[in-house]
Amino acid sequence: MWMQIWPGWVASPSSPLAHAAAALTMDAIELPALPPDADPALWEFFNHSASVGPLRDQEGRPVGERGFTLPDYLDGVHFELRTCPYAGSRQHHAQLMNVSALKQTADHWADFRAALELLRTRYIEAHPVRDPTRLTTLELWQMCRVMVRLPQYVHRRTVDPVDNGQLSPLVATILKVVLGANVMLEHLVVRSLAGLVPLPEHVTPKFIADYSDEHGLFISIDGVCAGPPTMIDEFLSALVEGSPSLRAAAQRQRLDLQLGESGREVNTFFAYARADGAVKLASNALHARSVASGARLLAQSRQTAGAADGMVRQKLDAFDADLMARAAPYLRSFDQVQIESLAAGLEREAIRLLEDPMPGFTLQPDLRSRTEGKLLAHARTAGLDEGEVTPLVQAFVDHLAGERSALQSIAHALAATSRAAGRPAPTTPVDQSDVEALLGPTVGTLTSELLGVEVRNAATLTTVRSQSGDLIVSL
């Protein structure tokens, strides 16, 4: 049992999604606002990419416990912190465990176990698996991704949304407990997609606990997991294997899941959570692709610049530093091939999460060929050496085409998420400026300067203009 918001590859304080959380304005609570000139679609993009950590439950505890560290959201919350006595990587660690969160979880443990089995059963009914008593690693990960989004769904839905301070402690507990297993599975999947480790077809409760301990996943910047080993084992066994003896369906009416009396809303929640999960995966895939594109563009830019003056060299060096500073920690440790493999794998998983058809991450040949031709013609007019600039143009257009197809998929998943929540779809399409603000780095800016063009890239339109404003290409 992981008793806090854990620092995984999408929850790390240095990750782009963590930065998004700090810039979010949620419906029922006020966080620092986006810049006044922000594109309207950016609010929706941030909203889907942010934590519900600051939300308070009916007992006054923040859903994210100490994992959401803006001081204003911890005012008046009691935290009893102790040194961890449990064996393994967290024993006597300098980071302390949150005993207050553990006590609340223990108070609701019986209801949590029943709710876990109920959601597990309903999820498998809606998304059939090969063996309900032995989920595959990917099946287990997808199910955990859905469960941890319950607080977000009940807070964001249009009909009877749950306000800040009114969240059921049971709903909050589901996030706090299941999130740890989700982070561990995500860590494993990311490393496998990058080609570092083979992905086991199945995982056992012991494998999850041992892997978490080995890779330091019981430890975060805010503390260590407070769950006793027996409680962790009980949870993981129930998650992986199920607990039919609990007869959870018979307890449905008394469980405060805030999903309506009839239980039909559970499937709506599943649709919302899977679509929101697709937004997250597609966003992270685009981030990985952007870093890979940035590395290629940087290499080509250095060659194109040749014996350029010191100012250009300084810009290239600054871009290189920004590329690494804004890359998530897992990307910094991977080489180019591993990052590209990871991006492709995340794209596949994003598409698989949505049940309705979703645009694939295909590079549009028309966009590539026509844009390359127009840019090379512009380069000749500008007096640039076509032989030197051609590899840079090709790498740049590869980036634009990949970014545009990814934006199509993100926009599609955003619309599906909004539909499930009962909200209208975003009216302004997410474009590359929104993505750069959230995911960085601005690979387009670097190449635009060297080629003397200005680019606007969105899901349905790519425009390239000269710096004087003349239209070069519109696709």
N, C-alpha and C positions, 0 to 999 in steps of 0.2 A: 504494500500500500504506500503510494507516494503522496505525501501529505502537503504538497505545495505545487505551484506552477513550476514545472521542471525545465531546465535549460537544454532543450533538444536542438536539432538543427533548424527548427522554425521558431523556437522559443528563446533562443539565446539573446541576451541584451544587445549583442552587436549585430543581430540579424536584421534584415530589412523589415520583417514583420513586427519586430519589437519597436522599431522606430515608428512604424505606422500606428501602433497602439498609443504612442505618446502624442500623436497629432490628431486623434479621433475626436469627433463630437458625437456622443451617443444620445439616444432619445431621452432617457430618463435621468441621466447624470451629465454634468458638464465637465468636459476635459478641455485642454487647450484647443482653441479653434484652429482650423486651417487658415492659411493666408487669405486675406480678403479677395484677392484676385484669382483664387483657385478655381479651376474648371469644376462645374457642378458635378460632373461624373466622378471627380476625385473623391468627393465625400462618400459616395456609395462604395468606391473601391476601397478606401480606408475602412469603411464600416464593416465590410466583409472580411477584412484582413486584420481585425483587431481583437484583442482579448476582452473577455467580459470580467476580467479579474477585479475591477473596482466595485462591481455590483455587490450589495449587501444582501444577506438572506434574512429570514424573519427573526433570527436570533442575533442579528447585528454583526455577523462575521462577514468579511469580504470574501467573495468566491475565490479570489486568487491568493488569499492569506497574505504572507509577506512577499510573495512572488511579484506583486504589483507594488512597486516601492515608492510611488509618489506619496509624500508624507500626508497630504490632506486626506487620503483615503484610508489611512491607518489611525487617524485620530479617534481616541476613545475605545479602541479595540485592545482587549487584554491578550498579551502573548506571554505564556509561560514557556521559557526556553531552558533546555537542559542539554548537557553533554550526552551523546548517544552511547549507551552501554552495549549495543548489539555487535556481534562479531562481524568482521569483514571490513570493507573500505571505509565505512562510516564510524567505526568504533573509535571513541575518544577524539573524533575529528574536531578541528578548531571551529568549524561551523556547527551551530547548535540545532537540535531538533525542536519542532514546534509542538509542545505537549498540549497546548490549548486546542489546536486543530485535531489532534489525536483523540482527545476526550470527546469532542463533538461527534467525530466519526464513530467512536465506540457507542455513544448514546443512540445512534441511528443505525447501528450495524445490522440488526435483524431486518429492518425495513430495506436497507441497502441490498442485502443478500437476495431478498425476494424481488426487489426492483431489477436487479441485475439479471436474474433468471428470466423475469418477465420480458424485459427488453431483448435479451438474447434470443428467447424463443420466438418473439414476434419478428425480430430481424431475420432469423433463419427462415421463417414462414414466407416473408416477403422477398427474400433473396436466397433461394435454395442453395444448399451446399452439398458436397458429396457425402459427408459424414458429420452429422450434428454433434457427435461426441468427440470428434477429432478434426477441428477446423484446420485448414492449411494456414501457413504463415500469412499469406496475403489476405485470406478471408478474415482472419483474426484481426489484422491491422485495419482493414476496411470497416469492420464492425466497431472497433474501438474509436476510429475516427468519427463515426456517427454518434456514438454514445456521449462523447465529451462535448458535443455541440448542443446538448439539451438546454442548458441555461441560456445560451445565445438564442435558440429558437423561441423559447417561451417569452423572452424579453423583446424580441424583434417582430413577432407575428402581429398582424393587424388586428385580429379579433382577440379581445381579452388579453392584451399583453401584460406581463408581470412587471410591475414597477420596481425600481430600486428599493430595497428594504422588504420586499414582499416575496422574494424567492424562497421556495421551500428548502429547508435544510437538507432534505433527501436529494433534491435535484442538485444542490451544490456539492453534496457528498459524492454523487455519481461522477462529477467532473474531477474532483480532487483525487479520487481513488483510481479511476480508469485512466486518467491522463498519464500516470507513470508507465503503465503497460504500453500505452500508445506511443510515448516517447521512445521506449526501448525498441519497439517493433519498427518505428520509423528510422531509428538509428541503424538498425540491422538492414532494412530495405535500402536505405541510401547507400550504405557501403557496398551492398550487393549490386545495385544498379551501376555504381561507379567501377565495378569489376574488381573490388578488393577482396571480397569473400563470396563463396557460394551461398545462395539463399536456401536454407533447409526447407523442405516441403512442409514439415510440421515442426512445431516447437512445443516442448513440455513446460509445465509450471517451473520445474527446476532449471531448465535452460534459461527461461526469462529472468529468474532471480539471479542465477550465476552470471549471465551476460551483463545484467545491470550492475552487479558488483564489480565485475572485471573492468568495465569501461567507465566506471565512475558516475553512473547515472543515478545512484542514490544520493549524490552530493550536488548541490547547486550553490549559486552565489548567495542565496538567502538562508541556507541551512541544509540539514540532511533529512532524509526520509525518517519519519517518526514511527512508522509501523513496525510492531514486533514481528519477528520472523513467522510466528504461527499465524498471525493475521494475514501477512503477505501470502503465505502458502494457501490459506483458505480461500482468499480472493482469487489467486491465479488458477487454482484448481477449478473453481466455479466458472471462471471466465473461459478457460480452455475446454473443459470437459462438460460443463453444464451441471445443474443441480435439480433434476426433475423431481426428486423427493420433496422439495419445498412446496410443490403444488402452487406455484406463484400465481397462476391464472385465477385461482379462487381468492387470492388476496388483492386482486386488482383494485377493488372499490375503496379499500382503506389506505392504499399507498398514495401519498400526496405527490404525484408526478406532474401535476399541473398540466395535464394533457386532455382534459375533458372527461366527462362521465362515461361516454360510450366506448372510449378507447379507439374510435376510428381515426382520431387525430394522430395516432402513433405513426401511421403510414405517411401522413403529411410531413411529420417531423423527419422521418427517414429520407423523404425526397429532398427536404430542405438541407439536411445535413450532408447528404451525398453531393448535392450541387455546390454547397459551400466548400466542401472538401475538394471538389474539382477546381474551384477558384484558387484555393491555396496551392494545390499541386501545379496548376498551370502557371501561376505566378512565380513559384519557385523554379519551375522548369525554364521560364523565360529569364529569370535572374541568372541561372546557370548558363543559358545560351548567351546572354548578354556579356557575361564575363569571358566566355570562350571567344565570342566575336571580338571583344575588346582586345584580347591578347593577340589575335590575328591582325586586327587593324593596327595595333601598336607596332607590330613587327613590320608590316608593310609601310606604315607611315615613316618609320625610321629609314627604311630603304628609299622611299620616295623623297624624303627631305634631303637625303644625301648629305652634302656638306653645308647644311642649312645654318642660318645664323643662330646665335645663342638663344634668342627669344623663342624660336621654334623648338629648340632642344629643351628649353625649360618647360615649355607646354607639354611636350611629350613625357618628360620625367614626372611632371605634376599629374598627368593623366595616369601614368603607371602607378604612382603612389595612391591615387584615388581609387583606381581599379582594385587594388589589394585591400585598402582600408574599408571599402564598402562591400566587399565580397564576404559572404557568410563564412564562418570559421571552417566549415567542412570543405568549401571550395578552395580555400587557401592551401589545403593539404593535398589537393588532387592535381594531377598533371592535366594537360590539354585533352588527351584522349579520354581520361576518366571523367572529366567534366562534361564532355560531349555525350558520353555514354549515359551519365546520370540524367542529363537534360532529356534525352530521348526516352529513357525509362519513365521519368516523371510524366512526360507527355502521354505515354501509353496509359499510365495509371489514372491520369486525369480524365481521359476519354472513357476508360472503363467504369469510372465511378458513376457517370451519368447514364441513366437508363434510356433517355430519349437521344436520338442521333445528335452528335456533336461534331462540328467541323474538325477535321484532322489537322495536324501540324505539317501541312505540305507546303513546299516552296513553289509559289506560282511561277511557271516558266515565262508567262507573258510579262509579269512584273519584272522579272530578272532581265530578260533579253532587251526589252525596250528601254528600261532604265539605264542599263549598261551603255547601250548605244547613245542615248541622249547625253549621259554624263561624259562619255569620251568625246563626243562632238563639242560639248562645252569646254572640256579641257584643252582641245586643240585650239578653239577660239581664244581661250585665255592664255595661249602660248606655252602650255605645259607639255612636256615630253610624253607622248602617248605610250611609248614603251615602258617608261618608268612608272606612269600613273595607272596603267591597265590592271596590274595585280591588286592595287589599292581599291580601284573602282569595283572590281569583282568581289573582293572581300566585303566592301561596304554594301553592295547590293544584296549579297547573301544575307548580311545582317538585317537589312530592311525587309526582305521577303520573309525571313524567319520570324522577325518581330511582328509583322503584319498578320501572318497566319496564327501566331500565338495570341495576338490581340483578339482575333475573331473567336477563338476558343474561350478566352477569358470573358468576352462580352456575352457569349452564349451561356456560359455557366452562371454569370451574374444575373442574367435574365431568368434562368431557371430557379435560382435561389430566391429572387424577389417574388416570382409567381407562387412558390411554395409558402412564403411568408405572408402572402396576400397583399403584396405591395406592387405598385406599377414598376415595370422595368425601367432602368435608367434611360432617360431620354437623350442624354449626350453620350456618345460612344467613348469609351476609354481610349486614349491615344498614347503615343510614345512619350509625351511630356508627363503624363500622369505616371506612367510606368517608371520613367527616370526618377521622378520625385520619390517614388516608393522603393524602387529596386536598384536604381543606379547600376553601373556608372553611365555617364552620358557619352556613350561611344559615338553616337551620331554627331555630337558637337565637335569632337576632335577631327573627324574626317571632313565634316562640312567646312571647317576652317581651311584645311589643306586644299580642298577642291574648290573653295570659293562659292559654296552653295548653302541654301537654307532648306531644311527638310521638315515636312510635317507628315507623320506616319500614323495612320489609324486603321481600325479593323476593315473599313470599307473604302478608304481613299489614301493614296500616297501622292504627295505633291513635292516637287523639287523646284526651287527657284534660284536664280542667281542672286548674289548679294545686292544687286541693284533692284531686285524685285521681279525681273522678267521670268516668266514661266518656262521651265525646261521640260518638265514631264508632269502629267497628271493622270494617274491610273486608279 
